[in-house]
Structures are given as structure tokens and as C-alpha cells.
Amino acid sequence: INSKFVTIMSSPDKVLLPPNVDPIRYSICLTPDLEKFTYEGTTTVSVNVTSPTTTIHMHAKELSFWSATYTDSSTGVKQDAKSITVQIKETVVIFTFPTSINPGSGSLHIVFSGLLNNQMAGFYRSGYTDIHGHRKIMASTQFESLDARRAFPCWDEPSRKSIFSVTLNVPVELTAFSNMPELSCKTLEGGKIKEIVYMDTPVMSSYLVAFCVGEFDYVQSLTENGVLVRVYTPPGKSSSGTFALECACKTLDLYDGFFGVEYPLPKLDMVGIPEFAMGAMENWGLVTYREVDVLVDPIKASSNQKQRVCTVVTHELAHQWFGNLTTMEWWNALFLNEGFARFMEFISVNHLFPEWNIWNEFVQSVYTLALGLDAMKTSHPIECTVNHPDEINSIFDAISYAKGASLLRMVSNYLGDDVFIGGIQAYLTKFSYDNAKSGDLWSALGEFSGKDVPGMMVPWTSQTGFPVIHISDDGSTSTERFLASGEKGEGSWPCPIVFQDGEKIILDDSNKSAVEKKIKTLLTDSFFKINAGQNGFFRVNYSVRQWEKLADVMVPGKLSTIDRLGLISDCFALGKAGYIPVTVPLNLVKSFGEIAELDEYVIWQELSEQMRGLASLYKDEPFFPKFQKLMAGMFSKQAELLGWEKKEGENENLGSMRAAVFAALGAADDAGTAQTAQKLFNEYAAGGDAVQADLRQIVYKLALKQDEEGVMRVLMDLYRRTDFPEEQRNLMLTLGQVQNAGLHAEVREWALWSGEVRIQDITYPLSTLGSSNQANSDSAWKYFQNNYDKLLSRFNNMWPAVAAMMSRGGSGGQQKVDEINAFFKVKPVGSAKRRVEQGCEALLLRFGRLERDRKVLEKYLN
């Protein structure tokens, strides 16, 4: 802060700005300097004052203020601020004027400046190397949730919607764009700078404003309704934007019909940013992405990469309605944005690529992810109180995204798709260009359907967790909160039960007898399963005898893929929590090694993850070789049917299945798998053909196990020579898995401090460095403690992930948790608080399971 009449203060936390001044329209002009990493700015805000005041409060962070002038629209009288007070902790600036400002309209003109920081927040800079090997700088924005204030002074709250006019003054040779199309462009005096004025935005929240400045290529197309869509890429890489462009155009057309409200802007730009903290950001009309989430190499990309890009693009475009057109009133209802976008991405992808069977993947990845996190004591309600910025950032997690999406899928199934869509259209129409609460969504669905949707859904959004329904041999039921610890949990949820004949009954106190009566009619069948289609957000625990009957029908053809998947997920989760013996899920899948035809990808992905999780837990036990033998027997037949080579015309899901199956065999130390992986890697390292995209990570991992130092050097060299984001990710994930203590330390130093790993990508090596083995996990935690200040300074915007990943795993159980808690009593945990707490709980659960099940599993294997 450089102006002589600016006062800096530090005050207690404060959530909302005073309501007596409302923004109507911002006129923002910024002049960035990509060499000095600074920018000059002015903003003129048209406001409405509702009560007399001598002060105007706005949000601001890391900005320097030079002057502020208020003009009364009715009198034309101007007055300069007599003081400008910056409250650093609150990130608030207070402009104090000599005389009282009367109610009515006026304008506030502010002159300020800021830094193009390197923290991937606010208006920030990214560095990259172009196709000619030259180092370049670009500037872009990331404002969600509370960083618009880091670029310009504003009312940085979702409900303080306004119109935004943006002007950028940039070097003539660069490209610059914002939310809206250009209104005018002219070269300024001197011929080096051009002034670009953009059209006014619709009324929207501050966190959705965006602008980018740099060098770009692009591909473009028009939607059926005439919206111009462009994908901007680094120069020379425009072909890698084609797949995302095709997905975007088709998705906008789909959503126009689905939501009953056409996309309201004339254009949609999508931009790959070299350094980006999030996966993507849904800025209205200018969606920004990590390069790995929008670019698809037409030759090298794996099937997983194509699916990843398609789901991220469709997710962000769903936000153009849910989030942008209709916005949650405050961050406690974040799931209205993120849960709905996650749900809609699967509707869209299923429409674009029905052959992917994407709803199976929803159950395997989204639904089970949410159940896993929500089973922990450290979970939180979907709708919870958040005030401080650290609290807001912590709820951008699987509860808001995955549980939110799962609950929307549950209520859609309960109401029926057509009724659900009708209710959604009514909701969007009513709250267009406005803010809403979760109750508004449930009310709209209830009014349209004629059912008590609020009564059914409020318990799901207001309580932490979900139920497990226990079914006894006589058909009676009981429910309790499912906890990963197996402890008795509390809570009450109305559970919409779907039976295999299609009948739907809500299990609650009033309908318990009806559900049990229905179940008793099924007891004489060879088997039965409730929660058909796995739409209900709960787990089901059958009696041991019923689980034995279900084991007989787990082969393909007896149940749908989703129902088989749901049984595997439920049974393993129940076994890990101790509700049933850990041997029950192993018996459920005991016949899988005998399946003689290619099965469904998601079944084997789920089984691979479950078995590899058990392998990781018991890898130091004397009986582990017997467990590996059991594991190899499960997967060897599917591996034989798949082979290592992709077959012409095969379903793209088989590439992902191949990776899952061989990953399991690698964990089982299958000799043939290891030999083939080593052969493929050696041929590639010697200059031969690249490893098939879907198999690269597992081939790299298995090669590393056999020659750590030699393969590590090759992998680092490959990393330095590739600019392909998916390949970089595979290499970083693999390098973090080194077991040797010296090599582990070397990779850690390289990842954290060499500058070769972008800050945005640090989670890839850390996710494996922090848990490669107990000794290395302990080493990572000790390193974190010794370098806390340095790590916090460099990785501030990635802090939750860095702190959580470097403190998890290792030895000690409760002793390790006590040590972590003691450390963070001295050093602030900040925005990593929830992630660290969840890591501590996971550590205790892991040690508890190990002690509880060790002898049971040993006896079973013997």
C-alpha cells in the first residue's frame, strides 16, 4: 500500500460487507505489464446507496490504492475519500468520505494497482516454454471462491450480482479476451499498446469475471443455435483442442433443450492455462482449464484422457446454467453448483458417447467416492456453516461434488426423469440471473411433482453421513449411520428403496413395515437385492447366508453390471468397517477367476482397487504371498482374454480395463506381468514404439520396481522431453513411488524445488511420495515439519493438498496422529485443517483394520 493516506489494520474475521451500498455496474480497466509482473487499474462502480453513510466497504486483497472519488448522480457533487483503510485479515478496504453520502444512485471511481502473482489466484501469471523452446509469460484469472478481490476492489459475494464492463490495455502482438466479445479495439498512441473494450456481461457474481492475455492458437465452430465456440491452445497445438471443441458444441445444444433456457451469451471461449490450481473454472463465457483437462493429443491420448476431457468440459458447461445463470446465495450451498454440474456431466457424456456406459462409471467413481468420504467422522453435511475463507475452500470436496451429484441422481430416479427435468426447468426459470438456496431447488421439484421432495431431501443435506440398512434372515430391517470405523452411528434418513421388480418404497418410520413385508416375499427366492440400480445413497448389509446366495450370482448375466458393482462396493466397505468379517467380500468374488468371457470394465476396476487396497495394507505380513496368489488367480483369466495389445475396433473402456487388470497383477507380483512390462519399457527407452497410452503408468511402475535407479533416471529424462500433459502426469505419479530412501529424497527435492514440476502439478508426485512405504512416509512428514515455512510460502494455494499428503501414512498409529496434532497446535494448519483431520482418521482406521483382521485373514488364506 503506497498512498500516504492509506491505513492498514488487522481485524477479526468478518463474513459479509454492509448491505447499505449495492453495486449495479462495474467499469474495469486494467493495464498488465508481463515483464514487471504488475498492472495498473481503475474501476468505476455504479452503486445504489440505501442509507446515509460516510464509508463504503469493499473487498480487496494485495492491492495498492491511489485515490477514490464518489459522485452523487442526482447532484453531480464529487468528493474524494479522506482516508482509505485496508483491513488485511478481513481483506476489506474502507473508503471514508468527508461528508455523508445520501441514499440514491452514485458512482465510485477508484485508482489502484496490483501484482501479477505466481500463486494461481486472482490476476496471475503463468510461465511456459513455447514450441521453439522460448520461455513465455501469460496472464489469466482464477477468482472462485474469494479472489476477485485480488484483481480489483469489489463486493466479492455471490449474492452481490452486477454487470461488468471490462477494458484491457495490452501489447499489440498479444491476444486478450474476457467473458464477452470485443466491443471495440484500437491502437493507442505510440503504437505498442491496444485498447480492447468488451461488451457488458449479464448480471452475474464477481467470482465469474475472467480475462486472459498471451499468445494463443485456436479452433472454432458454431453451435446449432449460433453460439461461437473457440478452444484456445498454446501456439502450434491447436489440433489438441479439436476434441474438446466437438464436445462443447454438442453439449451446449443438449443443455439448451434440457434446461429449457438457451445459453444466453453470444460466445463461449475455452482456454488451456499452463499453471492452474483447479481442474477448470466455469467463468461465464470464458472457461479456463488445466491443459490436461482440455487438450487431447489426437495420436497419443489414452481412452482415459479423452473421457477425462469430455467429463470436465461437460461439467463446466453445466455451470453456465447451474452456478452462472442461477447462483447459490452463499457458499454453504455450494452443492447447488458443483453437485449439479457433476450430475449433468454424466447425462451429457452418456448422450455424446453412449458406448462408454458412463453411468456405470458414475457408480464406480463418483457414488463410491462420496460414500467413502462420508463414512468418516470428519465428514461434513452437504449444507454446512462456512464463514472464514479457509472453511469455504475446505468444502470444495467429494461431499459437495460427488455426494451432491449422487443425491440428485437419487431424487431424479425417485421422481422419474421427465418430472425431474420439468422441476429443474421451473427452478432455472424462476431464479435466472438471481441467487437461490437449496430449499428453493427442493421446493421447485416438489411443486412440479406434487411430492414432498423437501421432506425427503432436507435430512440428506442437513446431516453428515448416510445410513446402512441391515437385513436379517427373517426380513426385518434396522438402520444406523454407516461409519468406516464400524462404530454405532446416529442419524435418520428417508431411504427410497427400489426393488428389482421396479417397485419403490421410501424406508422411514411410517413405511418400515411395508418395506419388510416386501422383503419377506423375496426370502424364498434364490437371491434378492434391494437398491436396484444403486440409486439410493446408502449401503445394504445382508445376512451372512444372504451374502452367500449373492456370491452364486455374481458372474455376468444374473444381475445388471451396476447391481454387481454395487454389491462388490457394499460388501468390501462393510468388511473393511467390521460390520461383517473381511472374508465375506473375498467369498463374494471367489468365482471371478473362473469367468471365461471378457467382463465389464467397471467391475474389474472396482475389484482391482479393492484388492490393491488390501494388498497395500497387508504387504508386510508373513501371509502376504498367499494373498498375492489369491489375487493373481482372480485376475489372470481376464488378463489372458484382454492381452497387452489394443485390438482394432474394441470398446474404448477395454483400454482402461486392461490397465486395471494388469495393475492388480502387478501388485500380486505376477512374474509374467512384470516381465512383459519390463520388455515394453526397455524397448521404449531404447527408442522403440511408445507404450500404449492406457498402459503407460502401470508399465512405468512395474519397470521401476525392478530397477529403481536406472528406470528413475529414464523417467526423469522422459519428463523433461515431453510437453504432453497426460504423459507428464503419468511420469510424476510413477516417480513418487520409489522405495529406496536416498532416491525418495532425491525425487522429493526435485519435485518441490527444482522448478521442473509446476506448482499446480505438485499433487501428482506428492500423492505417491507421501505413501510409498512406511519409512518414506515418516521421512516425508519429518521433512514437512522441518520445512513448514518454506513449503507454505511456495505452495500457498496448494496448501491443503501439500499438508495432507506429506502428513499421511507412515508408522505409529495413534502416536503419529498425536504428533501431527501437536505440530499443528504450534504451526497454523490453515485451509488444510479438514484434509489433515481426514488423513489422521484414515491413518487410525488403517491401523485398526490391520490389527482387527490380521488373524482372520491369515486363517482364511491358510
N, C-alpha and C positions, 0 to 999 in steps of 0.2 A: 504494500500500500504506500503510494508515494506522495499523495496530496497532503499538504500541510494541515488541512482541517479535517482529516480523517482520523477517527479514534478507533483503536482496536480493543475489543473486550472479549472476555471468555465468560459465558453464562451457562446456566443449567440447560438441560435438554428441553426443547420445545418442539411441538409437532406441527401445528398449523399456524399460518400467518393470520393476523387480524382480518376479520371479514369486511371491514368498512371501506376497503378500496378494491374494486374488481377490474381486472384487465379486460379490454374489449378487442384491441388490435395492437400487435407489436409491429414496428417497422425497424428491422435489424440490419445494420450494415457492418460487415467485417472485412478487414484487410489483412490476410495472413502473410507472414514472411517465413518461407520454408527454409531459409538459410539461418536466420536468427532464432527460429522456433518461437516466435511471438506473433501477436496480432493486435491491431487497433480496432476498436469497435464503438459504435454508437447505437443506441436504441431509443426510439420514441414510442411510448406506450400510451394509447388512448385508454382512459380509465373512467370508471363511474364511482364517485365518492358518495357514500350513503350516510355519513355522519361527519360533523366538523372534526378536523384533525390538524395537527401541526406536523405529524410524522407520516411517512409512507414506508412500510416494511416490505422488503422483497428478499428472495433467496439469492445468495451469491457465495461463490467459493473460489478462492485463489484468483480473484480479480483485483485489479487496481482501478480506483475511481478518481476521475479528474474534475468532474462537475456534474451537477444535477439541477435542472430548471423545471419548475411546474408552471403551466399556463392554464388559466381558467378559461374554458371555452365560451362562457356566457359574457365575460367582461373583457377578455383578452389580456388581463393583467398577468404579468410574469413575475416570478420570484425565484431567486437562486437559493439552493439549500445553504443554510448557515453552518451546518455540520453534517458529516457523513460518518456514521458509526458502524463498524464491522464487528459482528459477534462471531468469532471464529468457530466456536464449538457448535453453535446453532446453525452456522452457515447462513447467516442473515445479515443484510445491510439495512440500516435505518437512515433515511433521509429526513432531516429536521429542517423545517422552514420557519422564517421569521414571524409570519402571521398565519392565522388559521386558514385552512383550505375549506371552502364552503361545499356543502353537498351539491352534486351535479357532475357534469362531464368536464374533463380536462385532459391534458397530456403531460407526460413526464419525459423529458429528454435527458439522457444520461450519456456521458462520455467516459469510456473505460478502456482498459487493455487487459490482455491475458497471455498465458503461456500455452504454446502447443506442447503439452506434456507427453511423456512416453509411458503413461500408466493405463492406456486404453480406456480412458474415461473422459467425458466432456468433449472438447475440441482438441484432438490429439494427433500426434504424428506417428507414421509407420515408416520403417526402413525396409527396403527390399533391393535385390540385385536384378537388373533387367537382363534381357536375352543377350546383351552384348557384354555382360559382366560388369556393368557400371552400377555403383551404389546410388540409389534414388530415394527421395523422401516424398511422401504424400501426406495429406491431412484428411481426417474424417471424424465422424462423431459417434459417440455412444452415450445416450442420455438416460436410459432406463437403469435404475429407477429414479435416482435423485441427482443426476449430473447435468441436466440442462443448465442449472445454476453455475456450473463450472465453465460455461461458454458465454453466457450473457445473464444479466440480472433479470429475474422473472419470478412469477408466482408458480413455484415448481411443485404443484399438487395436481393430481389427476382431475379433480373436480373444478379447477380454475381454468376452464377451457377458454380459448381465444382464437382469433385469426392471426396468422403470422405472415408478414411480408419480409422476404429475405433478399438482401443485395450482397454480392461478393465481388470484391476487387482483387483480381488475381493476375499473374503474369500471362501475357497474350498466348504463350505457347502451351499453356496447361488447359485441361478440361475441368470444368466445375459444374456441379449440379446440386439441386436441392429437392424438396418434396414435390414442387410444382414445376411445370415447364417454364422456359425463359419467356419473359415479357419483353425484354429489350436487352441489347448487348452493344456496347460502344467502346472504342479505344480511347483512353484518357490522354491528356496532354503528355507528351514525351514518348508516346508510342510503345511503352513497355508493359503497361497495365490496362486490362479491360474491365469494365464495369458491367456485371451481369445482374439484371433485376428479374426476379422470378414472380410469377403470378401469386396472388393471395391464396393461402390454404383455406380449406374449410375450417370451421370451428373445431379445435382439437386441443388435446393436452400437450403441455410443454415437452414431455419426455419423448414425443413422437417427431419433433423437429429434427431435421438432419441436413447435412451438406458434406460434400466431398470435393477435394481439389487434388489433381495429379495428372498422370499420363495414363490413358486407357485406350484399349480397343473395345469394340462391342459387336454383338449380333443383335438383330431386332426382328420383330414380327408384330402383326396386328391380331387382336382377338376378334371373334365374330362380331362383337359389339363395338369394335373400332378403337379399343384401347391400345396405345402404342407401348409395347413391352421391349425393354432392352436389358441385356446382360452385359455388364462391363467387366472386362478382364484385364490382366496385365498385358502390355503390348506384346503381340506375337502369339497370344494364347486364346484368341477369340473362338477357335473351334471347340475349346473345352467348355464354352458357355452354351453350346447348342442344346444339349440335353436338358439343362435347367430351363432354357427358354421354351422348349416344347412343353415341358411340364407346366410352366407358369401360364402360358396362353390357354391351355386346355382347362386348367384349374380355375382361372378367372371366369371362364364361360360356365363351368359347372356351378360355381358358387353364386353367380348371378341368378341362376334358376333356383338353387337350393334355398338361398336366404330370402328370395323374393324382393331383394333390393339390389339394383345394379351397382357395380363398383363405381363410385362417384367421381373419381379423378380421371383426367384425360390421358395420363401415362402412368407406367409403373417401371421404375428402374431397379435393377438388382445388381449389387456390386460386391465383388470379392475383395476383402481387405487383407493385406499381408499380416497385420497384427490385430487380433480381435479377441477380446476376453470371452465373449459369449459364443454360442454356436451361430446365432444370427439375431437380427433385430428388425422388428416389423415396422419401422418408421413409415408413415403413410406416404405412399408413392415413391419411396426410396429405401428399399430393403437392403440392409448390409449383412454380409456373411463372412465367416471364416472361409478362406479359399477352399478348404477341404469339404465344405458344406454346400458349395455351389458349382464347383468346377469338376468336370468328368472328362478325363483323358479318353478320347474315343477308341484308343488302342489298348492302353494299359489298365484301364479301370476294372476293378473286380465287380461282381454282381452285388456285393455288399455296398460298395461305394455308390453305385447307381441308385440302389434303394435308399441309401442314406440321403443322397442329394434330393431325391424325389420327396421323401417324407419331410425334410427340412423346408423345402420350397413350399409345399402344400400347407405346412404348419404356419409359416409366416404369412402366406396369403389369406389364410383363415382369419388371422388377426386384423386384416384390413376391415373386417366387419366386427369381429369379437375382440375388442380392445381399442380399435381406432374409431369406428363409427359409433359404437356403444362401449363405453369405458367404465370399469369398476370405479365406484365412488372413492374408495381408499384401498390401500394395498392389502388390507386384511381379506379382501375378496379377490385376490389375485387369480384364484382358480377360474373365475369367470373369463379371464383372458386365456390363461395357459392351459387349463383343463379342457376348455372347449377347442382350442387350436389343436391340442394333441389328439382329441377325439376326431376332429374333422380331417386331419391329415390321413387317417386310415380310410375314411369314407372316400376321399379324393383318390388316394393311391389305388384303392380297390376298383374304382371307376376307370382309372388310366391303365392299370396293369392287373386285370383280374387273374391272370395266370400266376401271379405272385402269392395268391392265397393270404393276403396281408392280415386278415382278421385272425388267422391262426397265430401270426407273429404278435399281434396285439396281446393276446392272452399270454404268450410265452415271454414277451419282453416288457410290456407296459403294465399289464394287470399283475403279474407276479412280482415285478419290481416294487409296485405300490404296496402289495401285501407284505413283502419282506421288510420294508422300512416301517410300515405302520404297525408291525408286530412288536416293535421296540418300545420300551418305556419312554425313551427320549423322543418319540414321535410327537406330533402336534396336531390339533384339529385343522381341517381344511380352512376353516374361518377362525382365525385367532387374532388376538390383540397385538398389533405391531405399532411401535412409536419411533424408536430410535432407528437410524439408518442401518445399523448392524442387524437389528431384528428384521427389518424389511428384506435385506439381502439374504437372510438365512432361510426365508420361505420360498425362494426360487429352487425348489427341490422336488423330489418324486411325489410328495404329498399334493402339492399344488398342481403339478403336471399330470402324473400318472394316476393318482387316486382320483383327481378331478375328472379325468377322462373316463376312468372306469365307472364312476358313479353316473356320468352322463350316458354311458353305454347301457348301464343297468336300467335307468329310468326310460330310455328310448325303447328297450326291449319290453319293459312293463307296459308302456302306453301303446306301443306299435309305432313303426317308423313314420307312417303318414301323419298320425296325430302329433307325434313329437316334432316333425318338421313344421306343421302348422302352428304349433305353440311357439317355436323358435322364430318364425316369421313375424308373428304378432309381437313378440318381445322386441325384436330389432326395429320394427316399425314404430313402436311406442317410444323407444329410447334412442332413436337415431340422433346423432350429434349431442348426446346427453350422457349422463352418468347413471349407473344402476347398482343396486345391491343384490346379493344372491337371492334374497327373498323375492325380488322382482322377477327373476327368472322362474322360480318355482311357482309363483302366482300366475304368470302367463301360461305356463304349461297346465296348471290346474284349471284355469278358466277355460282354456281351449278344449281340454279333455273331459271336463266335468268330474275329475277325480281329485282326491285330497293329496295332491303332489307335495305341497308344503309339509303336511303332516308326516308323509313318508320320508322326505329328504332332509328336513332340518336336523333330525337326530344324526344323520350321516355327516353333516358338515360342521356340527357344533361339538361333537365328541371326538376324542382321539381314539384311533383303533377301529377294529371290526370284530364281528363275532366268529366263533367256531360253533357249529351245530353238531352235537353228539347224537348219534342214533344207536340205540341199543338193539339187542336181538329181538325184543318184543315190539319194536317200532316206536317206543316212546322217545321223546327228544328232550334235550336240555341245551341251553346256550350260555355262553360266557364270552368275555373278551379273550381273543386269542393273543397270547404273549409268547414271544420267542423263547422265553425262559421256562415256559410250561407252568408258571405260577397261576394262581387263580386270579382272573381278571374281572373287572366290573364294567357294566355298560348295558344299554338296551337299544337294539336297532330293529326296526321293522324289515324283515328279510323277504323279498319277493322270490318265492320258490317256484322254479319251473321244472315240471316233471317231463319225462321223456315222451309222454303222450301229448305234450303241449299244454296241459292244464297249469294254471298259475294261481298260487295262493300266497298271500302275504303272511309269513310266520310272525305273529306277535301274540300278546296275551289273549286277545279276543279270538284268534284263529288257530291257536295251538292244537286244539282237539281235531279240527278239520285236517290239518297237516298230518297229524299222527294217524288219523283214520285212513287217509290216502296211503301213507307209507305201509300200514298193516296189510292193505290189499296187495302189496308188492312183495311181501316176505316169502311167499311160496314160489316166486319166480326164480329162475336160475341165478339171476343177479338183478340189482337195481341201482340206479344212480340218480340222485337229485341234483339240482343246479345244472340242468341240461343246458348245454351251450356255454356254460361257465360265464353267465352274465351277472350273477349275483356276486357282490363284493364280500364274500365270506368263505370260510373253509368248512369242509364237511368231514367229520370223523365217524366212520362206520365201526361196527364191532369187528373184532379180530376175525370172526367167522365170515362176516360180510366182505372184509378185505380179501380173504382167501378166495371167495367166489369171484370177486372182481379180477383177481390175478389170472383167472382162467379165460377172461375175455379181453385181455389187453393186446392181443395180436391184432393186426389190421383186419377190418371187416365187421367186427362185432359192435364197435362203438365209433362214433364220429371222431375225427382227429382231435377236435377241440376237447371232447369229453375224455379221451385218453390222456391228453396233455394235462387237463385239469386234475385227473386222478393222480398222475405222477407228481405234479406240483403239490397237491394237498398232502399226499402220503409222506413225501420226503420232508415237508415242512413240519408235519405232526411228529415224525420220527426225530427230527433234529431238536424239536422243542421238548420232547419227552412225554408227549401225550400218549404215544404208542411206542413199543420197542423199535429201535433203529433197524432191526432185522425185517420188520413188516414191509417197508418200502423196497428192500432188496428182494424179498419174495414176490412183491408185486411185479417186478420187471425181470424175474428169473428166466422167463422163457424168451427174452428178447434176442438172445444169441442164436435162437433156432429159427428166427423169421427169415424165410427163404426168398423174399422178394424185396425190392427197394421200397423202403417205408417213407413216411413223410418227414421232411426236414425238421420241423419244429419239435417233433417227438424226440429226435436224436440230439437236437441242440439242447433241449431241456435235460435229457438224460446225461449228456456229456457234461453239462455244467454241474449237475448234482453229484455225479460220480467223481469228477475232478475236485469238487469241494471236499468230499470225504477223503480223497487221496491226499489233499493238502493237509488235512487235519491229522491224519494217521501215518504220515510218511516216515516218521522216526520210530514207529512201533515195530517190535520184532515180527509181528504177523503181517506186516505190510506187503511182502512179496506174495502172500496168499491172496490178499485183497487185489493186488495188481493182476493176478492170474484170473480172478473172477471178472474183473473189469475188461481184460483183453477178450475173454470169452464172449462177453456181451456185444462187443463192437466188431469183432473180426469178420463176421459174415457180411455185415453191411459194407465194410471196407473193401472186401473182395468184390462185391457187386458194383461198388462205385468205381474202383480203380483210382489211379492217380491222375489220369488224363481226362480232360473235359471231352465229352462226346458231342459230335455235331448234332445240333437241334435239341439238346437236352434242356430241361427246365432250368432257369437260372438259379432256382433255390438249391439245386443239387451241388452247385459250387460251394455254397455256404454249408450244406450238409457234409460235404467232403471234408471241409476244414474242421467241423465239429467232431466228426468220427476219428480223424487222424490225430486231433488234439488229445482225445481220450486215450487212444492207443499210445501216444507219446507219453502221457502221464503214467501209463501202465508199463512203461519201458519195454514195449514190444520191439523185438530185435529187428524184424523185417521193416517196420515203420522207420526206425532210426537209421537203418542202412540206406533205405531209399531216399530219405530226406537229406542225408549226408551226400549222397551221389548227386542229387539235383542241385544242392548248394555248391558243391565243388565244380560242377560243370558251369554254373552261372558265374562263379568267381573267376573261372579261367577264361571268361569271355564268351561262353555259350549262350543259349537262349535263356531269357529271363524266366524265373519260376512263375508258374501260373498264378494269376493275381490273387485268387481266393486262398491259395496255399502258402503265400509268401511268409506270413507271420509264423505259421507252425513249422515250416521248413527252416527258417532262421533260428527259431527257438531250439529245435532238435539238433541242429548243427552246433549251436553254441554249447549245448550240454556235453558234446563230445570233444570239443577243442576250444575252451573258453577264450584264451588269449588270442589265438590265431583268428578265430571267427570274429571276435570283438573288433579286431583291427580292420578286418574286411568290411564289417558292417558300418564302422565309422567312416571308412572311405566311401562306401556307397551313399551314406547320408550326405556327405559333402558334395557328391557329384550329381545328386538328383534335385530337381525342383518340383517334383511331383508330390503334392501334399499327402496323398494316401500312403505312398511309399515311405515318406519321412515318418509318418505316424507309426507304421509297422516297425521301422528300424528303431525308433526311440523306445517303443514298448519292449522290444526284444533286448536292447542293450541294458535296460534296467534289471534284467533277470540274471545277471552274472552272479555267481555264487562265491567266487574267491574274494576274500576280504580286500586285498590290495586292488584288484580290478574294480570291485564295487566302489571303493573310494575314488578311483580314477574316473569312473563314469559319472559319479555324483558331482565331482568338481567340474567336469566337462559340461554336464547338463546345467548346473547352476550358474557358472561364472564365465564360461568360455565366450559367450555371446553367440555361439553357433546355434543354440536352441532358443527360439523365440520365447519371450515371456509367456505368451498365450499357450505355448505348447509344453510348458514345464510339467503339466499334469501327466503327460504320457510317460516320460521316464520315471517320474516320482511314484506313479501308481504301482510300478513293479520294484523300484529301488527300495521302497519302504516296507516291502513284504517278501523279498526274495528268499530269505530264510531267517531264523530267529536271531542269529548273531548279527546279520546285516541290518535287521530291523532295529535291534538295540543300538547299533552303531549310528543309524540314521537319526534316531531320537537323541542320542548324545550330541551328535553334530548340530542338530536343530537348537538344542539348549545353548550350546557354546557360540552359536552364530545367529541368535534370535534377532538382534537389532539389524544386522546386515541383511538378513533374509527379508525382514519386514519392509525395509527400505526399498529393496529391489522388486519384491513381488507383492506390493501392497494390494493391487487389485485382484490378485490371485490368492490372497491370503487364506481364505477358508480351505482351499484345496491343499495348499502347501503345508499348513499347520496340521491338518488332519492326516495327510499321507505320511508325514515324517514322524508322527507320534503314534501310529497304529502298529499292531503286530509286536513281535518280539516275545521275550520270556517274562515270567513273573506274575502274570495274572493280576490279582488284587494289588500286589506290591507295585506293579507297573502303573496301574491306574492311580494309586495313591501318589506316586511320584509325578505323574502328569498333572494331577490336581494341585499338588503343592507348587509345582513350577508356575502354573497359570494363576496362582494367587499372588505371585510376585510380579510376573510379566502379564500384561493385558492380553487376553485371548481375542478380544475384539469380535469381528464378524465371523470368526471361526468357531465361536462358542458351541453352537449346536452340532456342527460337524465333529468337533473334538469329543463332545459328550457322547455322540453316537458311536464314535470309534472306541471309546472306553467301554461302552456297553457291549459292543461286538467282541471286544477282547475278552471280557468276562464270560460272555456266552460261549465263546470258543473253548476256553479252558474248562468251563463247566461241562460242556458236552464231552470233551476228551476224558475227563475223569469219570463221568457217569456211564459212558457207553463202551469204554475200552474193553472191559472183560466180556461184555455181551457180544461184541463184535468178534473178539478173539475166539470165543466158544463157537460162534456161528461158522467162522471160517475153518475151524478145526473139524 
